[in-house]
Amino acid sequence: MPMARITARIVAGVIMPLTRGYSLATFRVASCVHPHRKVAPGSEVHACLGRNVYVLWNSSRRGWPSTVDAFRAADQSCIVLERGAGALRFASEEEGAACGVLHPNRLMFLRGKERSSTCGDQDLSDVQLLLEGPSVGICISWRMERRNLGA
């Protein structure tokens, strides 16, 4: 009898597709502190979690990439999550209240150094984001995956 191939897992009661170990998700920006970018609250970004967080700040007319390969081919930025300096965690109640988001239980705090795909390592900018996830399950899976990477 052939074995079934596992293509999804259940996290916090939510079925999560497996994408070669990388999670793609669309987040709504609640807050963005960045020296060079002006990102309006309510804007959407598409992100991929690996050892760092990779972000597409704008979608093209074709929409967001639906696969990891398409995402890699796009012009994404890398937010480096350095040990001791970077962070990916659930936002605090105070952070959620300050933003006035509708779903504070889906709010992720992200802090790191942004490296553009076209720039070298010396062109790093400090960035801090509050991102509202599409579901509690996605946020839990991102936090669990980040923890599994030793952060």
ABEGO torsion letter per residue (X at the ends): XBBBBBABBBBGGBBBBBBGGBBBBBBBBABBBBAABBBBBGBBBBBBBBABBBBBABBBAAEBBABAAAAAABBBBBBBBBBGABBBBBBBAAAAAAAGBABAAABBBBBBBBBBAABBAABBBBBBBBBBBABAAAAAAAAAAAAAAGX
